[in-house]
Amino acid sequence: SPDTLQLLQAVADQVAAAISGLRLRGELLTRLDQIDALGRVAHALTGVEDADRTTHFLAEEGMRVFGAERSAVFLLNKAPPSASCLARVGLSADYAQAFERQFHALPSAQALQEGRPVFLEHARRDFASPIAAAVQAEGYASAALLPLVFANETIGILAFFHDRPHEYASEERRLAVAFADQAALAIGKSRLFDLVSRSRREWQTAFDAAATGLAILDAQGRIVRANRFVADLAGVAVTEIAGRPFGELFVHAGETREDPLALSTAAGSGVTVLLEAGDRRSLIVTATPLPEGGHVVAVDDVSQVLRLEQRFRALFATVPVAIFTLDEAGMLRSVNPAARALAGFGET
Protein backbone atom coordinates (compact mmCIF):
# COMPACT_ATOMS: atom_id res chain seq x y z
CA SER A 1 0.00 0.00 0.00
CA PRO A 2 1.10 3.63 -0.37
CA ASP A 3 1.54 3.96 3.38
CA THR A 4 3.78 0.92 3.49
CA LEU A 5 5.82 2.22 0.59
CA GLN A 6 6.27 5.59 2.32
CA LEU A 7 7.33 3.84 5.50
CA LEU A 8 9.81 1.69 3.64
CA GLN A 9 11.14 4.76 1.82
CA ALA A 10 11.61 6.55 5.14
CA VAL A 11 13.49 3.53 6.54
CA ALA A 12 15.64 3.40 3.40
CA ASP A 13 16.45 7.11 3.74
CA GLN A 14 17.49 6.56 7.36
CA VAL A 15 19.64 3.56 6.39
CA ALA A 16 21.23 5.57 3.58
CA ALA A 17 21.98 8.43 5.98
CA ALA A 18 23.48 6.00 8.49
CA ILE A 19 25.63 4.32 5.85
CA SER A 20 26.76 7.71 4.51
CA GLY A 21 27.62 8.83 8.04
CA LEU A 22 29.59 5.65 8.71
CA ARG A 23 31.39 6.02 5.40
CA LEU A 24 32.30 9.64 6.17
CA ARG A 25 33.36 8.64 9.67
CA GLY A 26 35.54 5.87 8.26
CA GLU A 27 37.13 8.23 5.75
CA LEU A 28 37.75 10.78 8.48
CA LEU A 29 39.35 8.19 10.75
CA THR A 30 41.50 7.04 7.85
CA ARG A 31 42.62 10.60 7.13
CA LEU A 32 43.34 11.20 10.82
CA ASP A 33 45.33 7.97 10.96
CA GLN A 34 47.29 9.00 7.88
CA ILE A 35 47.97 12.48 9.29
CA ASP A 36 49.05 10.88 12.55
CA ALA A 37 51.45 8.65 10.62
CA LEU A 38 52.95 11.67 8.88
CA GLY A 39 53.39 13.24 12.30
CA ARG A 40 55.22 10.15 13.58
CA VAL A 41 57.49 10.20 10.54
CA ALA A 42 58.17 13.90 11.08
CA HIS A 43 58.92 13.17 14.74
CA ALA A 44 61.39 10.50 13.67
CA LEU A 45 63.33 13.25 11.92
CA THR A 46 63.99 14.90 15.28
CA GLY A 47 65.58 11.75 16.67
CA VAL A 48 68.88 10.23 15.68
CA GLU A 49 68.47 6.65 14.51
CA ASP A 50 70.67 4.53 12.34
CA ALA A 51 69.72 4.15 8.69
CA ASP A 52 68.57 0.51 8.98
CA ARG A 53 66.16 1.19 11.84
CA THR A 54 64.81 4.31 10.13
CA THR A 55 64.28 2.47 6.84
CA HIS A 56 62.38 -0.42 8.46
CA PHE A 57 60.28 2.01 10.52
CA LEU A 58 59.19 3.87 7.37
CA ALA A 59 58.41 0.68 5.46
CA GLU A 60 56.24 -0.67 8.30
CA GLU A 61 54.53 2.66 9.02
CA GLY A 62 53.74 3.33 5.37
CA MET A 63 52.39 -0.17 4.84
CA ARG A 64 49.99 0.31 7.75
CA VAL A 65 48.85 3.77 6.64
CA PHE A 66 48.12 2.79 3.04
CA GLY A 67 46.63 -0.60 3.87
CA ALA A 68 49.23 -2.45 1.84
CA GLU A 69 50.17 -6.09 2.34
CA ARG A 70 53.85 -5.59 1.44
CA SER A 71 56.37 -2.78 1.37
CA ALA A 72 60.02 -2.25 0.54
CA VAL A 73 62.68 0.43 0.34
CA PHE A 74 65.21 0.30 -2.48
CA LEU A 75 68.40 2.33 -2.79
CA LEU A 76 69.10 3.63 -6.30
CA ASN A 77 72.56 3.59 -7.86
CA LYS A 78 73.30 5.92 -10.76
CA ALA A 79 75.99 4.21 -12.77
CA PRO A 80 74.99 1.75 -13.94
CA PRO A 81 71.30 2.29 -13.05
CA SER A 82 70.40 -0.34 -10.47
CA ALA A 83 68.48 -0.83 -7.23
CA SER A 84 69.46 -2.41 -3.91
CA CYS A 85 66.87 -3.52 -1.36
CA LEU A 86 67.48 -1.84 2.02
CA ALA A 87 64.35 -3.10 3.79
CA ARG A 88 61.34 -5.26 2.98
CA VAL A 89 58.22 -6.11 4.99
CA GLY A 90 56.07 -9.02 3.76
CA LEU A 91 57.92 -9.03 0.44
CA SER A 92 59.77 -12.16 -0.66
CA ALA A 93 63.52 -12.15 -1.19
CA ASP A 94 63.00 -13.64 -4.68
CA TYR A 95 60.88 -10.69 -5.79
CA ALA A 96 63.29 -8.16 -4.26
CA GLN A 97 66.17 -9.78 -6.13
CA ALA A 98 64.23 -9.79 -9.41
CA PHE A 99 63.41 -6.08 -8.94
CA GLU A 100 67.09 -5.34 -8.25
CA ARG A 101 68.32 -7.22 -11.32
CA GLN A 102 65.75 -5.86 -13.77
CA PHE A 103 65.13 -2.36 -12.43
CA HIS A 104 66.95 -0.66 -15.32
CA ALA A 105 64.61 -2.40 -17.81
CA LEU A 106 61.31 -1.61 -16.06
CA PRO A 107 58.91 0.79 -17.84
CA SER A 108 58.72 2.89 -14.66
CA ALA A 109 62.48 3.17 -14.09
CA GLN A 110 62.96 6.44 -15.98
CA ALA A 111 60.07 8.21 -14.24
CA LEU A 112 61.29 7.11 -10.81
CA GLN A 113 64.84 8.26 -11.50
CA GLU A 114 63.44 11.65 -12.51
CA GLY A 115 61.58 11.92 -9.21
CA ARG A 116 58.06 11.15 -10.49
CA PRO A 117 55.82 8.70 -8.59
CA VAL A 118 54.37 5.67 -10.39
CA PHE A 119 50.98 4.19 -9.43
CA LEU A 120 50.25 0.79 -10.96
CA GLU A 121 46.54 0.05 -10.51
CA HIS A 122 46.87 -3.06 -12.69
CA ALA A 123 50.36 -4.22 -11.85
CA ARG A 124 50.15 -7.59 -13.58
CA ARG A 125 49.29 -5.90 -16.86
CA ASP A 126 51.71 -2.98 -16.48
CA PHE A 127 54.54 -5.27 -15.38
CA ALA A 128 54.08 -7.62 -18.30
CA SER A 129 57.86 -7.62 -18.69
CA PRO A 130 60.57 -8.16 -17.67
CA ILE A 131 59.54 -9.43 -14.21
CA ALA A 132 56.11 -10.84 -15.05
CA ALA A 133 56.98 -14.19 -13.49
CA ALA A 134 58.11 -12.52 -10.24
CA VAL A 135 54.91 -10.43 -10.09
CA GLN A 136 52.78 -13.52 -10.67
CA ALA A 137 54.64 -15.46 -7.99
CA GLU A 138 54.37 -12.60 -5.49
CA GLY A 139 50.63 -12.28 -6.13
CA TYR A 140 50.06 -8.54 -5.75
CA ALA A 141 47.65 -6.68 -8.02
CA SER A 142 48.52 -2.99 -7.48
CA ALA A 143 51.61 -1.07 -6.45
CA ALA A 144 52.68 2.46 -5.58
CA LEU A 145 56.31 3.25 -6.37
CA LEU A 146 57.38 6.51 -4.75
CA PRO A 147 60.74 8.18 -5.45
CA LEU A 148 62.77 9.25 -2.42
CA VAL A 149 64.26 12.63 -3.32
CA PHE A 150 66.93 14.03 -1.01
CA ALA A 151 69.06 17.11 -1.78
CA ASN A 152 67.55 17.26 -5.31
CA GLU A 153 68.63 13.70 -6.03
CA THR A 154 66.55 10.51 -6.19
CA ILE A 155 68.27 8.27 -3.66
CA GLY A 156 65.75 5.45 -3.55
CA ILE A 157 62.23 4.08 -3.95
CA LEU A 158 59.54 3.49 -1.33
CA ALA A 159 57.20 0.79 -2.65
CA PHE A 160 53.80 -0.42 -1.37
CA PHE A 161 52.01 -3.47 -2.78
CA HIS A 162 48.30 -4.38 -2.59
CA ASP A 163 47.00 -7.89 -3.17
CA ARG A 164 43.71 -6.62 -4.67
CA PRO A 165 43.22 -4.06 -7.45
CA HIS A 166 43.48 -0.63 -5.89
CA GLU A 167 42.48 2.70 -7.33
CA TYR A 168 44.74 5.44 -6.01
CA ALA A 169 42.52 8.50 -5.59
CA SER A 170 44.04 11.94 -5.99
CA GLU A 171 44.01 12.57 -2.24
CA GLU A 172 45.77 9.28 -1.57
CA ARG A 173 48.35 10.05 -4.22
CA ARG A 174 49.08 13.44 -2.66
CA LEU A 175 49.37 11.82 0.75
CA ALA A 176 51.69 9.14 -0.65
CA VAL A 177 53.98 11.78 -2.17
CA ALA A 178 54.01 13.73 1.12
CA PHE A 179 54.84 10.53 3.02
CA ALA A 180 57.66 9.76 0.56
CA ASP A 181 59.06 13.28 1.00
CA GLN A 182 59.17 12.79 4.78
CA ALA A 183 60.69 9.34 4.30
CA ALA A 184 63.38 10.71 2.02
CA LEU A 185 64.35 13.30 4.64
CA ALA A 186 64.47 10.67 7.37
CA ILE A 187 66.50 8.17 5.33
CA GLY A 188 68.81 10.81 3.90
CA LYS A 189 69.48 12.27 7.32
CA SER A 190 70.07 8.84 8.86
CA ARG A 191 72.44 7.83 6.07
CA LEU A 192 74.42 11.06 6.48
CA PHE A 193 74.54 10.55 10.25
CA ASP A 194 75.74 6.96 9.78
CA LEU A 195 78.41 8.13 7.35
CA VAL A 196 79.64 10.81 9.73
CA SER A 197 79.56 8.39 12.68
CA ARG A 198 81.45 5.74 10.74
CA SER A 199 84.06 8.27 9.61
CA ARG A 200 84.41 9.50 13.17
CA ARG A 201 84.87 5.95 14.50
CA GLU A 202 87.48 5.23 11.85
CA TRP A 203 89.26 8.49 12.67
CA GLN A 204 89.22 7.71 16.39
CA THR A 205 90.59 4.21 15.77
CA ALA A 206 93.41 5.57 13.61
CA PHE A 207 94.06 8.39 16.11
CA ASP A 208 94.32 6.02 19.08
CA ALA A 209 96.38 3.40 17.21
CA ALA A 210 98.89 5.82 15.65
CA ALA A 211 102.54 4.92 16.25
CA THR A 212 103.28 8.51 17.12
CA GLY A 213 101.91 10.82 19.80
CA LEU A 214 98.92 12.89 18.70
CA ALA A 215 97.07 15.48 20.77
CA ILE A 216 94.47 18.18 20.15
CA LEU A 217 94.89 21.31 22.28
CA ASP A 218 92.57 24.19 23.02
CA ALA A 219 93.51 27.85 22.69
CA GLN A 220 95.07 27.80 26.18
CA GLY A 221 97.33 24.86 25.38
CA ARG A 222 95.29 22.35 27.38
CA ILE A 223 94.81 18.85 26.01
CA VAL A 224 91.32 18.22 24.66
CA ARG A 225 92.12 14.73 23.38
CA ALA A 226 95.30 12.67 23.22
CA ASN A 227 96.08 9.14 22.17
CA ARG A 228 97.73 6.46 24.31
CA PHE A 229 101.18 7.21 22.88
CA VAL A 230 101.11 10.73 24.38
CA ALA A 231 99.70 9.41 27.67
CA ASP A 232 102.48 6.82 27.91
CA LEU A 233 105.13 9.46 27.18
CA ALA A 234 103.68 11.68 29.89
CA GLY A 235 103.24 8.85 32.36
CA VAL A 236 99.54 9.70 32.75
CA ALA A 237 96.51 7.45 32.27
CA VAL A 238 94.83 8.18 28.97
CA THR A 239 91.53 8.72 30.81
CA GLU A 240 93.11 11.45 32.97
CA ILE A 241 95.11 13.40 30.40
CA ALA A 242 92.30 15.66 29.13
CA GLY A 243 92.52 19.16 30.56
CA ARG A 244 96.21 18.96 31.42
CA PRO A 245 98.52 21.70 30.03
CA PHE A 246 100.60 20.16 27.27
CA GLY A 247 103.90 21.86 28.23
CA GLU A 248 103.80 20.77 31.87
CA LEU A 249 103.62 17.10 30.94
CA PHE A 250 107.02 16.99 29.27
CA VAL A 251 109.09 19.97 30.47
CA HIS A 252 110.05 20.96 34.01
CA ALA A 253 108.73 24.32 35.16
CA GLY A 254 111.19 27.14 34.65
CA GLU A 255 113.21 25.40 31.95
CA THR A 256 114.07 27.71 29.07
CA ARG A 257 112.94 26.35 25.75
CA GLU A 258 111.34 27.29 22.49
CA ASP A 259 107.59 27.06 22.72
CA PRO A 260 106.30 25.20 19.61
CA LEU A 261 102.74 26.43 20.24
CA ALA A 262 103.76 30.09 20.30
CA LEU A 263 106.05 29.64 17.30
CA SER A 264 103.34 27.93 15.20
CA THR A 265 100.77 30.57 16.17
CA ALA A 266 103.15 33.35 15.12
CA ALA A 267 104.06 31.59 11.87
CA GLY A 268 100.48 30.55 11.08
CA SER A 269 101.72 27.13 10.03
CA GLY A 270 103.25 23.96 11.40
CA VAL A 271 106.50 24.28 13.37
CA THR A 272 108.81 21.45 14.46
CA VAL A 273 110.99 21.83 17.56
CA LEU A 274 113.42 19.51 19.34
CA LEU A 275 112.67 19.64 23.07
CA GLU A 276 114.78 18.29 25.89
CA ALA A 277 112.22 17.01 28.36
CA GLY A 278 112.70 17.14 32.10
CA ASP A 279 113.56 13.42 32.34
CA ARG A 280 116.41 13.87 29.81
CA ARG A 281 114.33 12.60 26.93
CA SER A 282 114.57 14.20 23.52
CA LEU A 283 111.23 14.90 21.89
CA ILE A 284 110.40 16.07 18.39
CA VAL A 285 107.25 18.17 18.68
CA THR A 286 105.33 19.41 15.63
CA ALA A 287 102.59 21.93 16.39
CA THR A 288 100.04 22.99 13.75
CA PRO A 289 97.52 25.77 14.52
CA LEU A 290 93.81 25.13 14.03
CA PRO A 291 91.60 27.74 12.30
CA GLU A 292 89.26 27.98 15.29
CA GLY A 293 92.12 28.24 17.81
CA GLY A 294 94.19 25.59 19.49
CA HIS A 295 96.66 23.19 17.94
CA VAL A 296 97.18 19.70 16.66
CA VAL A 297 100.43 18.39 18.11
CA ALA A 298 102.51 15.38 17.07
CA VAL A 299 105.13 14.07 19.51
CA ASP A 300 107.93 11.57 18.87
CA ASP A 301 110.51 10.33 21.36
CA VAL A 302 113.87 10.42 19.55
CA SER A 303 116.00 9.86 22.64
CA GLN A 304 117.15 6.42 21.51
CA VAL A 305 118.01 7.69 18.03
CA LEU A 306 120.06 10.57 19.45
CA ARG A 307 121.87 8.26 21.85
CA LEU A 308 122.73 5.96 18.97
CA GLU A 309 123.94 8.96 16.99
CA GLN A 310 126.13 10.09 19.90
CA ARG A 311 127.56 6.59 20.24
CA PHE A 312 128.26 6.50 16.50
CA ARG A 313 129.97 9.90 16.62
CA ALA A 314 132.13 8.79 19.54
CA LEU A 315 133.01 5.56 17.78
CA PHE A 316 133.61 7.40 14.50
CA ALA A 317 136.07 9.75 16.24
CA THR A 318 138.01 7.19 18.26
CA VAL A 319 138.13 3.97 16.25
CA PRO A 320 141.68 3.31 14.89
CA VAL A 321 140.27 2.28 11.51
CA ALA A 322 140.01 4.78 8.65
CA ILE A 323 136.36 5.57 7.75
CA PHE A 324 135.34 7.56 4.70
CA THR A 325 131.68 8.44 3.93
CA LEU A 326 130.70 9.35 0.37
CA ASP A 327 127.63 10.91 -1.24
CA GLU A 328 125.79 9.45 -4.25
CA ALA A 329 128.23 11.12 -6.64
CA GLY A 330 131.22 9.53 -4.90
CA MET A 331 132.33 12.77 -3.25
CA LEU A 332 133.69 12.70 0.27
CA ARG A 333 131.24 13.79 2.93
CA SER A 334 133.23 13.07 6.08
CA VAL A 335 136.34 11.29 7.32
CA ASN A 336 137.36 10.28 10.81
CA PRO A 337 140.76 11.11 12.42
CA ALA A 338 142.24 7.75 11.40
CA ALA A 339 141.28 8.39 7.77
CA ARG A 340 142.80 11.89 7.90
CA ALA A 341 146.06 10.46 9.17
CA LEU A 342 146.09 7.72 6.54
CA ALA A 343 145.34 10.10 3.65
CA GLY A 344 147.49 12.92 4.98
CA PHE A 345 144.56 15.34 5.37
CA GLY A 346 144.87 18.30 7.68
CA GLU A 347 142.50 18.94 10.55
CA THR A 348 140.19 21.04 8.33
C-alpha positions in Angstrom: 0.0 0.0 0.0 1.1 3.6 -0.4 1.5 4.0 3.4 3.8 0.9 3.5 5.8 2.2 0.6 6.3 5.6 2.3 7.3 3.8 5.5 9.8 1.7 3.6 11.1 4.8 1.8 11.6 6.6 5.1 13.5 3.5 6.5 15.6 3.4 3.4 16.4 7.1 3.7 17.5 6.6 7.4 19.6 3.6 6.4 21.2 5.6 3.6 22.0 8.4 6.0 23.5 6.0 8.5 25.6 4.3 5.8 26.8 7.7 4.5 27.6 8.8 8.0 29.6 5.7 8.7 31.4 6.0 5.4 32.3 9.6 6.2 33.4 8.6 9.7 35.5 5.9 8.3 37.1 8.2 5.8 37.7 10.8 8.5 39.4 8.2 10.7 41.5 7.0 7.8 42.6 10.6 7.1 43.3 11.2 10.8 45.3 8.0 11.0 47.3 9.0 7.9 48.0 12.5 9.3 49.0 10.9 12.6 51.5 8.6 10.6 52.9 11.7 8.9 53.4 13.2 12.3 55.2 10.2 13.6 57.5 10.2 10.5 58.2 13.9 11.1 58.9 13.2 14.7 61.4 10.5 13.7 63.3 13.3 11.9 64.0 14.9 15.3 65.6 11.8 16.7 68.9 10.2 15.7 68.5 6.7 14.5 70.7 4.5 12.3 69.7 4.1 8.7 68.6 0.5 9.0 66.2 1.2 11.8 64.8 4.3 10.1 64.3 2.5 6.8 62.4 -0.4 8.5 60.3 2.0 10.5 59.2 3.9 7.4 58.4 0.7 5.5 56.2 -0.7 8.3 54.5 2.7 9.0 53.7 3.3 5.4 52.4 -0.2 4.8 50.0 0.3 7.7 48.8 3.8 6.6 48.1 2.8 3.0 46.6 -0.6 3.9 49.2 -2.4 1.8 50.2 -6.1 2.3 53.8 -5.6 1.4 56.4 -2.8 1.4 60.0 -2.2 0.5 62.7 0.4 0.3 65.2 0.3 -2.5 68.4 2.3 -2.8 69.1 3.6 -6.3 72.6 3.6 -7.9 73.3 5.9 -10.8 76.0 4.2 -12.8 75.0 1.8 -13.9 71.3 2.3 -13.1 70.4 -0.3 -10.5 68.5 -0.8 -7.2 69.5 -2.4 -3.9 66.9 -3.5 -1.4 67.5 -1.8 2.0 64.4 -3.1 3.8 61.3 -5.3 3.0 58.2 -6.1 5.0 56.1 -9.0 3.8 57.9 -9.0 0.4 59.8 -12.2 -0.7 63.5 -12.2 -1.2 63.0 -13.6 -4.7 60.9 -10.7 -5.8 63.3 -8.2 -4.3 66.2 -9.8 -6.1 64.2 -9.8 -9.4 63.4 -6.1 -8.9 67.1 -5.3 -8.3 68.3 -7.2 -11.3 65.7 -5.9 -13.8 65.1 -2.4 -12.4 67.0 -0.7 -15.3 64.6 -2.4 -17.8 61.3 -1.6 -16.1 58.9 0.8 -17.8 58.7 2.9 -14.7 62.5 3.2 -14.1 63.0 6.4 -16.0 60.1 8.2 -14.2 61.3 7.1 -10.8 64.8 8.3 -11.5 63.4 11.6 -12.5 61.6 11.9 -9.2 58.1 11.2 -10.5 55.8 8.7 -8.6 54.4 5.7 -10.4 51.0 4.2 -9.4 50.3 0.8 -11.0 46.5 0.1 -10.5 46.9 -3.1 -12.7 50.4 -4.2 -11.9 50.2 -7.6 -13.6 49.3 -5.9 -16.9 51.7 -3.0 -16.5 54.5 -5.3 -15.4 54.1 -7.6 -18.3 57.9 -7.6 -18.7 60.6 -8.2 -17.7 59.5 -9.4 -14.2 56.1 -10.8 -15.0 57.0 -14.2 -13.5 58.1 -12.5 -10.2 54.9 -10.4 -10.1 52.8 -13.5 -10.7 54.6 -15.5 -8.0 54.4 -12.6 -5.5 50.6 -12.3 -6.1 50.1 -8.5 -5.7 47.6 -6.7 -8.0 48.5 -3.0 -7.5 51.6 -1.1 -6.4 52.7 2.5 -5.6 56.3 3.2 -6.4 57.4 6.5 -4.7 60.7 8.2 -5.4 62.8 9.3 -2.4 64.3 12.6 -3.3 66.9 14.0 -1.0 69.1 17.1 -1.8 67.5 17.3 -5.3 68.6 13.7 -6.0 66.6 10.5 -6.2 68.3 8.3 -3.7 65.7 5.5 -3.6 62.2 4.1 -4.0 59.5 3.5 -1.3 57.2 0.8 -2.7 53.8 -0.4 -1.4 52.0 -3.5 -2.8 48.3 -4.4 -2.6 47.0 -7.9 -3.2 43.7 -6.6 -4.7 43.2 -4.1 -7.4 43.5 -0.6 -5.9 42.5 2.7 -7.3 44.7 5.4 -6.0 42.5 8.5 -5.6 44.0 11.9 -6.0 44.0 12.6 -2.2 45.8 9.3 -1.6 48.3 10.0 -4.2 49.1 13.4 -2.7 49.4 11.8 0.8 51.7 9.1 -0.6 54.0 11.8 -2.2 54.0 13.7 1.1 54.8 10.5 3.0 57.7 9.8 0.6 59.1 13.3 1.0 59.2 12.8 4.8 60.7 9.3 4.3 63.4 10.7 2.0 64.4 13.3 4.6 64.5 10.7 7.4 66.5 8.2 5.3 68.8 10.8 3.9 69.5 12.3 7.3 70.1 8.8 8.9 72.4 7.8 6.1 74.4 11.1 6.5 74.5 10.5 10.3 75.7 7.0 9.8 78.4 8.1 7.4 79.6 10.8 9.7 79.6 8.4 12.7 81.5 5.7 10.7 84.1 8.3 9.6 84.4 9.5 13.2 84.9 6.0 14.5 87.5 5.2 11.8 89.3 8.5 12.7 89.2 7.7 16.4 90.6 4.2 15.8 93.4 5.6 13.6 94.1 8.4 16.1 94.3 6.0 19.1 96.4 3.4 17.2 98.9 5.8 15.7 102.5 4.9 16.2 103.3 8.5 17.1 101.9 10.8 19.8 98.9 12.9 18.7 97.1 15.5 20.8 94.5 18.2 20.1 94.9 21.3 22.3 92.6 24.2 23.0 93.5 27.9 22.7 95.1 27.8 26.2 97.3 24.9 25.4 95.3 22.3 27.4 94.8 18.9 26.0 91.3 18.2 24.7 92.1 14.7 23.4 95.3 12.7 23.2 96.1 9.1 22.2 97.7 6.5 24.3 101.2 7.2 22.9 101.1 10.7 24.4 99.7 9.4 27.7 102.5 6.8 27.9 105.1 9.5 27.2 103.7 11.7 29.9 103.2 8.9 32.4 99.5 9.7 32.7 96.5 7.4 32.3 94.8 8.2 29.0 91.5 8.7 30.8 93.1 11.5 33.0 95.1 13.4 30.4 92.3 15.7 29.1 92.5 19.2 30.6 96.2 19.0 31.4 98.5 21.7 30.0 100.6 20.2 27.3 103.9 21.9 28.2 103.8 20.8 31.9 103.6 17.1 30.9 107.0 17.0 29.3 109.1 20.0 30.5 110.1 21.0 34.0 108.7 24.3 35.2 111.2 27.1 34.6 113.2 25.4 31.9 114.1 27.7 29.1 112.9 26.4 25.7 111.3 27.3 22.5 107.6 27.1 22.7 106.3 25.2 19.6 102.7 26.4 20.2 103.8 30.1 20.3 106.0 29.6 17.3 103.3 27.9 15.2 100.8 30.6 16.2 103.1 33.3 15.1 104.1 31.6 11.9 100.5 30.5 11.1 101.7 27.1 10.0 103.2 24.0 11.4 106.5 24.3 13.4 108.8 21.5 14.5 111.0 21.8 17.6 113.4 19.5 19.3 112.7 19.6 23.1 114.8 18.3 25.9 112.2 17.0 28.4 112.7 17.1 32.1 113.6 13.4 32.3 116.4 13.9 29.8 114.3 12.6 26.9 114.6 14.2 23.5 111.2 14.9 21.9 110.4 16.1 18.4 107.2 18.2 18.7 105.3 19.4 15.6 102.6 21.9 16.4 100.0 23.0 13.8 97.5 25.8 14.5 93.8 25.1 14.0 91.6 27.7 12.3 89.3 28.0 15.3 92.1 28.2 17.8 94.2 25.6 19.5 96.7 23.2 17.9 97.2 19.7 16.7 100.4 18.4 18.1 102.5 15.4 17.1 105.1 14.1 19.5 107.9 11.6 18.9 110.5 10.3 21.4 113.9 10.4 19.6 116.0 9.9 22.6 117.1 6.4 21.5 118.0 7.7 18.0 120.1 10.6 19.4 121.9 8.3 21.8 122.7 6.0 19.0 123.9 9.0 17.0 126.1 10.1 19.9 127.6 6.6 20.2 128.3 6.5 16.5 130.0 9.9 16.6 132.1 8.8 19.5 133.0 5.6 17.8 133.6 7.4 14.5 136.1 9.7 16.2 138.0 7.2 18.3 138.1 4.0 16.2 141.7 3.3 14.9 140.3 2.3 11.5 140.0 4.8 8.7 136.4 5.6 7.8 135.3 7.6 4.7 131.7 8.4 3.9 130.7 9.4 0.4 127.6 10.9 -1.2 125.8 9.5 -4.2 128.2 11.1 -6.6 131.2 9.5 -4.9 132.3 12.8 -3.2 133.7 12.7 0.3 131.2 13.8 2.9 133.2 13.1 6.1 136.3 11.3 7.3 137.4 10.3 10.8 140.8 11.1 12.4 142.2 7.7 11.4 141.3 8.4 7.8 142.8 11.9 7.9 146.1 10.5 9.2 146.1 7.7 6.5 145.3 10.1 3.7 147.5 12.9 5.0 144.6 15.3 5.4 144.9 18.3 7.7 142.5 18.9 10.6 140.2 21.0 8.3 
